[in-house]
């Protein structure tokens, strides 16, 4: 009986560990995380969801600072003016055949009732899905 209970506890524990995986394990989870950070106006956190490329760590930091300033200036103004992000709907997810890139479409609903459709370009980096800035 003790072995059966022990096996059951191990099964439940292993299921809990698997189901509590990182949101960044799927493109949809990563996109939801990004939107939740914007909704909470955690712009620094949002910047960490973006994959930056640069030849040196200094270049990457400069890119992060540039985008953070842009988001804090433009995006925050828009979000505040429209009464904050009320909710969001993920419309579609398209994962490339190689499984390393994805495109997601979503719609934001603001506190004043206005809606905006946009998209995320996602890239898998070290097993984690991140936003990709395309130039």
FIKOLZA-1660 file (N, C-alpha, C; in steps of 0.1 Angstrom, whole numbers, plus 5000, padded with zeros to 4 digits):
% residues 135
   i   px   py   pz ch aa at
   1 5008 4988 5000  A  X  N
   1 5000 5000 5000  A  X CA
   1 5009 5013 5000  A  X  C
   2 5020 5012 5008  A  X  N
   2 5029 5024 5008  A  X CA
   2 5035 5027 4995  A  X  C
   3 5038 5016 4988  A  X  N
   3 5044 5017 4975  A  X CA
   3 5034 5024 4965  A  X  C
   4 5022 5020 4966  A  X  N
   4 5012 5025 4957  A  X CA
   4 5010 5040 4960  A  X  C
   5 5009 5044 4972  A  X  N
   5 5007 5058 4976  A  X CA
   5 5020 5066 4971  A  X  C
   6 5032 5060 4973  A  X  N
   6 5044 5067 4969  A  X CA
   6 5044 5069 4954  A  X  C
   7 5040 5059 4947  A  X  N
   7 5040 5060 4932  A  X CA
   7 5029 5070 4928  A  X  C
   8 5018 5071 4934  A  X  N
   8 5008 5081 4931  A  X CA
   8 5013 5095 4934  A  X  C
   9 5019 5097 4945  A  X  N
   9 5025 5110 4949  A  X CA
   9 5036 5114 4938  A  X  C
  10 5044 5105 4934  A  X  N
  10 5055 5108 4924  A  X CA
  10 5048 5112 4911  A  X  C
  11 5037 5105 4907  A  X  N
  11 5031 5108 4895  A  X CA
  11 5025 5122 4895  A  X  C
  12 5018 5125 4906  A  X  N
  12 5011 5138 4907  A  X CA
  12 5022 5149 4907  A  X  C
  13 5033 5147 4915  A  X  N
  13 5044 5157 4915  A  X CA
  13 5050 5159 4902  A  X  C
  14 5053 5148 4894  A  X  N
  14 5059 5150 4881  A  X CA
  14 5049 5157 4872  A  X  C
  15 5036 5154 4872  A  X  N
  15 5027 5161 4864  A  X CA
  15 5026 5176 4868  A  X  C
  16 5027 5179 4880  A  X  N
  16 5027 5193 4885  A  X CA
  16 5039 5200 4879  A  X  C
  17 5051 5194 4880  A  X  N
  17 5063 5201 4875  A  X CA
  17 5062 5203 4860  A  X  C
  18 5057 5194 4852  A  X  N
  18 5056 5195 4838  A  X CA
  18 5046 5206 4834  A  X  C
  19 5034 5206 4841  A  X  N
  19 5024 5216 4838  A  X CA
  19 5027 5230 4843  A  X  C
  20 5037 5231 4851  A  X  N
  20 5041 5245 4856  A  X CA
  20 5053 5250 4848  A  X  C
  21 5054 5245 4836  A  X  N
  21 5066 5250 4828  A  X CA
  21 5064 5265 4825  A  X  C
  22 5075 5270 4820  A  X  N
  22 5076 5284 4817  A  X CA
  22 5066 5288 4806  A  X  C
  23 5060 5300 4807  A  X  N
  23 5051 5305 4796  A  X CA
  23 5059 5306 4783  A  X  C
  24 5072 5308 4784  A  X  N
  24 5080 5310 4772  A  X CA
  24 5082 5297 4764  A  X  C
  25 5076 5286 4769  A  X  N
  25 5078 5273 4762  A  X CA
  25 5070 5272 4750  A  X  C
  26 5060 5281 4748  A  X  N
  26 5052 5281 4735  A  X CA
  26 5051 5296 4730  A  X  C
  27 5049 5297 4717  A  X  N
  27 5048 5311 4712  A  X CA
  27 5036 5318 4719  A  X  C
  28 5025 5311 4720  A  X  N
  28 5013 5318 4726  A  X CA
  28 5016 5322 4740  A  X  C
  29 5022 5313 4748  A  X  N
  29 5025 5316 4762  A  X CA
  29 5034 5328 4763  A  X  C
  30 5044 5329 4754  A  X  N
  30 5054 5340 4754  A  X CA
  30 5046 5353 4750  A  X  C
  31 5038 5352 4740  A  X  N
  31 5030 5364 4736  A  X CA
  31 5021 5369 4747  A  X  C
  32 5014 5360 4754  A  X  N
  32 5005 5363 4765  A  X CA
  32 5013 5370 4776  A  X  C
  33 5025 5365 4779  A  X  N
  33 5034 5371 4789  A  X CA
  33 5038 5385 4785  A  X  C
  34 5041 5387 4773  A  X  N
  34 5045 5400 4768  A  X CA
  34 5033 5410 4769  A  X  C
  35 5022 5406 4765  A  X  N
  35 5010 5415 4766  A  X CA
  35 5007 5418 4781  A  X  C
  36 5008 5408 4790  A  X  N
  36 5005 5410 4804  A  X CA
  36 5015 5420 4810  A  X  C
  37 5027 5419 4805  A  X  N
  37 5037 5429 4810  A  X CA
  37 5034 5443 4805  A  X  C
  38 5029 5445 4793  A  X  N
  38 5025 5458 4788  A  X CA
  38 5013 5462 4795  A  X  C
  39 5004 5453 4798  A  X  N
  39 4991 5457 4805  A  X CA
  39 4995 5462 4819  A  X  C
  40 5005 5456 4825  A  X  N
  40 5009 5461 4838  A  X CA
  40 5018 5472 4838  A  X  C
  41 5021 5477 4826  A  X  N
  41 5031 5488 4823  A  X CA
  41 5045 5485 4829  A  X  C
  42 5048 5472 4829  A  X  N
  42 5062 5468 4832  A  X CA
  42 5070 5467 4820  A  X  C
  43 5074 5479 4815  A  X  N
  43 5081 5480 4803  A  X CA
  43 5095 5474 4803  A  X  C
  44 5102 5475 4814  A  X  N
  44 5115 5468 4816  A  X CA
  44 5113 5453 4814  A  X  C
  45 5103 5448 4820  A  X  N
  45 5100 5434 4819  A  X CA
  45 5097 5430 4804  A  X  C
  46 5089 5439 4798  A  X  N
  46 5086 5436 4784  A  X CA
  46 5099 5436 4775  A  X  C
  47 5108 5445 4778  A  X  N
  47 5121 5446 4770  A  X CA
  47 5128 5433 4771  A  X  C
  48 5127 5426 4783  A  X  N
  48 5134 5413 4785  A  X CA
  48 5128 5402 4777  A  X  C
  49 5116 5404 4771  A  X  N
  49 5110 5394 4762  A  X CA
  49 5114 5395 4748  A  X  C
  50 5122 5405 4745  A  X  N
  50 5126 5408 4731  A  X CA
  50 5140 5402 4729  A  X  C
  51 5142 5396 4718  A  X  N
  51 5155 5390 4714  A  X CA
  51 5163 5401 4706  A  X  C
  52 5173 5406 4712  A  X  N
  52 5182 5416 4706  A  X CA
  52 5194 5410 4700  A  X  C
  53 5199 5414 4689  A  X  N
  53 5211 5409 4683  A  X CA
  53 5221 5421 4682  A  X  C
  54 5233 5418 4686  A  X  N
  54 5244 5427 4685  A  X CA
  54 5257 5420 4686  A  X  C
  55 5267 5427 4682  A  X  N
  55 5280 5420 4682  A  X CA
  55 5287 5420 4696  A  X  C
  56 5283 5430 4704  A  X  N
  56 5288 5431 4718  A  X CA
  56 5277 5433 4728  A  X  C
  57 5279 5429 4741  A  X  N
  57 5269 5432 4751  A  X CA
  57 5266 5447 4752  A  X  C
  58 5275 5455 4749  A  X  N
  58 5272 5470 4749  A  X CA
  58 5262 5474 4739  A  X  C
  59 5263 5468 4727  A  X  N
  59 5254 5471 4716  A  X CA
  59 5240 5466 4720  A  X  C
  60 5239 5454 4726  A  X  N
  60 5226 5449 4730  A  X CA
  60 5220 5458 4741  A  X  C
  61 5228 5463 4750  A  X  N
  61 5223 5472 4760  A  X CA
  61 5218 5485 4754  A  X  C
  62 5225 5490 4744  A  X  N
  62 5221 5502 4738  A  X CA
  62 5208 5500 4731  A  X  C
  63 5206 5489 4724  A  X  N
  63 5193 5486 4718  A  X CA
  63 5182 5485 4728  A  X  C
  64 5185 5478 4739  A  X  N
  64 5174 5477 4750  A  X CA
  64 5170 5491 4755  A  X  C
  65 5180 5499 4757  A  X  N
  65 5177 5513 4762  A  X CA
  65 5169 5521 4752  A  X  C
  66 5173 5520 4739  A  X  N
  66 5166 5527 4729  A  X CA
  66 5151 5522 4728  A  X  C
  67 5148 5509 4728  A  X  N
  67 5135 5504 4728  A  X CA
  67 5127 5507 4740  A  X  C
  68 5134 5507 4752  A  X  N
  68 5127 5510 4764  A  X CA
  68 5123 5525 4764  A  X  C
  69 5131 5534 4760  A  X  N
  69 5127 5548 4759  A  X CA
  69 5116 5550 4749  A  X  C
  70 5116 5543 4738  A  X  N
  70 5105 5544 4728  A  X CA
  70 5092 5539 4734  A  X  C
  71 5092 5528 4740  A  X  N
  71 5080 5522 4746  A  X CA
  71 5075 5531 4757  A  X  C
  72 5084 5536 4766  A  X  N
  72 5080 5544 4777  A  X CA
  72 5074 5557 4772  A  X  C
  73 5079 5562 4761  A  X  N
  73 5074 5575 4755  A  X CA
  73 5061 5573 4747  A  X  C
  74 5061 5565 4737  A  X  N
  74 5050 5564 4728  A  X CA
  74 5039 5554 4733  A  X  C
  75 5043 5542 4736  A  X  N
  75 5033 5532 4740  A  X CA
  75 5026 5535 4753  A  X  C
  76 5033 5540 4762  A  X  N
  76 5027 5544 4775  A  X CA
  76 5017 5555 4773  A  X  C
  77 5020 5565 4765  A  X  N
  77 5011 5576 4762  A  X CA
  77 4998 5571 4756  A  X  C
  78 4999 5562 4746  A  X  N
  78 4988 5556 4739  A  X CA
  78 4979 5548 4749  A  X  C
  79 4986 5539 4757  A  X  N
  79 4979 5530 4766  A  X CA
  79 4972 5539 4776  A  X  C
  80 4978 5549 4782  A  X  N
  80 4972 5557 4792  A  X CA
  80 4960 5565 4786  A  X  C
  81 4962 5571 4774  A  X  N
  81 4952 5579 4768  A  X CA
  81 4939 5570 4765  A  X  C
  82 4941 5558 4762  A  X  N
  82 4930 5549 4759  A  X CA
  82 4924 5541 4772  A  X  C
  83 4929 5545 4783  A  X  N
  83 4923 5539 4796  A  X CA
  83 4929 5526 4799  A  X  C
  84 4941 5523 4795  A  X  N
  84 4948 5511 4798  A  X CA
  84 4944 5499 4790  A  X  C
  85 4951 5488 4790  A  X  N
  85 4947 5476 4783  A  X CA
  85 4937 5469 4791  A  X  C
  86 4925 5467 4786  A  X  N
  86 4915 5460 4794  A  X CA
  86 4916 5445 4792  A  X  C
  87 4918 5441 4779  A  X  N
  87 4919 5427 4776  A  X CA
  87 4926 5425 4763  A  X  C
  88 4928 5412 4760  A  X  N
  88 4934 5409 4747  A  X CA
  88 4929 5395 4742  A  X  C
  89 4930 5393 4729  A  X  N
  89 4926 5381 4723  A  X CA
  89 4937 5377 4713  A  X  C
  90 4941 5365 4715  A  X  N
  90 4951 5360 4705  A  X CA
  90 4943 5354 4694  A  X  C
  91 4945 5359 4682  A  X  N
  91 4937 5356 4670  A  X CA
  91 4942 5343 4663  A  X  C
  92 4956 5343 4661  A  X  N
  92 4961 5332 4653  A  X CA
  92 4976 5330 4657  A  X  C
  93 4980 5318 4655  A  X  N
  93 4994 5314 4658  A  X CA
  93 4999 5305 4646  A  X  C
  94 5010 5309 4639  A  X  N
  94 5015 5302 4628  A  X CA
  94 5030 5299 4631  A  X  C
  95 5033 5286 4633  A  X  N
  95 5046 5282 4636  A  X CA
  95 5053 5277 4623  A  X  C
  96 5065 5282 4620  A  X  N
  96 5072 5278 4608  A  X CA
  96 5075 5263 4609  A  X  C
  97 5077 5257 4597  A  X  N
  97 5080 5243 4596  A  X CA
  97 5092 5238 4605  A  X  C
  98 5102 5247 4605  A  X  N
  98 5114 5244 4613  A  X CA
  98 5112 5245 4628  A  X  C
  99 5101 5250 4632  A  X  N
  99 5097 5251 4647  A  X CA
  99 5105 5262 4654  A  X  C
 100 5112 5271 4647  A  X  N
 100 5121 5281 4654  A  X CA
 100 5115 5295 4653  A  X  C
 101 5105 5297 4644  A  X  N
 101 5099 5310 4643  A  X CA
 101 5084 5309 4643  A  X  C
 102 5077 5319 4647  A  X  N
 102 5063 5319 4647  A  X CA
 102 5058 5333 4645  A  X  C
 103 5045 5334 4640  A  X  N
 103 5038 5347 4639  A  X CA
 103 5025 5346 4646  A  X  C
 104 5023 5355 4654  A  X  N
 104 5010 5355 4662  A  X CA
 104 5003 5369 4659  A  X  C
 105 4990 5368 4657  A  X  N
 105 4982 5380 4656  A  X CA
 105 4973 5381 4669  A  X  C
 106 4971 5393 4674  A  X  N
 106 4964 5395 4686  A  X CA
 106 4956 5408 4684  A  X  C
 107 4946 5409 4693  A  X  N
 107 4938 5422 4694  A  X CA
 107 4938 5427 4708  A  X  C
 108 4941 5439 4710  A  X  N
 108 4940 5446 4723  A  X CA
 108 4927 5453 4724  A  X  C
 109 4921 5453 4736  A  X  N
 109 4909 5461 4738  A  X CA
 109 4913 5470 4750  A  X  C
 110 4911 5483 4748  A  X  N
 110 4915 5493 4758  A  X CA
 110 4903 5497 4766  A  X  C
 111 4906 5503 4777  A  X  N
 111 4896 5507 4787  A  X CA
 111 4885 5516 4781  A  X  C
 112 4888 5524 4770  A  X  N
 112 4878 5532 4764  A  X CA
 112 4870 5525 4753  A  X  C
 113 4872 5512 4751  A  X  N
 113 4865 5504 4742  A  X CA
 113 4872 5503 4728  A  X  C
 114 4882 5511 4725  A  X  N
 114 4889 5510 4712  A  X CA
 114 4897 5497 4712  A  X  C
 115 4899 5492 4699  A  X  N
 115 4906 5480 4697  A  X CA
 115 4917 5482 4687  A  X  C
 116 4928 5475 4689  A  X  N
 116 4939 5475 4679  A  X CA
 116 4943 5461 4676  A  X  C
 117 4945 5458 4663  A  X  N
 117 4951 5445 4660  A  X CA
 117 4966 5447 4657  A  X  C
 118 4974 5437 4661  A  X  N
 118 4988 5437 4658  A  X CA
 118 4993 5423 4657  A  X  C
 119 5007 5422 4656  A  X  N
 119 5013 5409 4656  A  X CA
 119 5026 5408 4663  A  X  C
 120 5030 5396 4667  A  X  N
 120 5043 5394 4672  A  X CA
 120 5050 5385 4662  A  X  C
 121 5062 5388 4659  A  X  N
 121 5071 5378 4653  A  X CA
 121 5079 5372 4664  A  X  C
 122 5079 5359 4665  A  X  N
 122 5086 5352 4676  A  X CA
 122 5097 5344 4670  A  X  C
 123 5107 5342 4679  A  X  N
 123 5119 5334 4675  A  X CA
 123 5122 5325 4688  A  X  C
 124 5126 5313 4686  A  X  N
 124 5130 5304 4697  A  X CA
 124 5145 5306 4699  A  X  C
 125 5149 5310 4711  A  X  N
 125 5163 5312 4714  A  X CA
 125 5166 5303 4727  A  X  C
 126 5174 5294 4725  A  X  N
 126 5178 5285 4736  A  X CA
 126 5165 5278 4743  A  X  C
 127 5156 5274 4734  A  X  N
 127 5144 5268 4739  A  X CA
 127 5133 5277 4744  A  X  C
 128 5135 5290 4744  A  X  N
 128 5126 5300 4749  A  X CA
 128 5121 5309 4738  A  X  C
 129 5108 5311 4737  A  X  N
 129 5102 5319 4727  A  X CA
 129 5103 5334 4731  A  X  C
 130 5108 5342 4721  A  X  N
 130 5110 5356 4724  A  X CA
 130 5105 5364 4712  A  X  C
 131 5102 5377 4715  A  X  N
 131 5098 5386 4704  A  X CA
 131 5110 5389 4696  A  X  C
 132 5107 5390 4683  A  X  N
 132 5118 5393 4674  A  X CA
 132 5115 5406 4667  A  X  C
 133 5124 5415 4668  A  X  N
 133 5123 5429 4661  A  X CA
 133 5128 5427 4647  A  X  C
 134 5119 5429 4637  A  X  N
 134 5124 5428 4623  A  X CA
 134 5126 5442 4618  A  X  C
 135 5137 5445 4612  A  X  N
 135 5140 5458 4607  A  X CA
 135 5135 5460 4593  A  X  C
% end
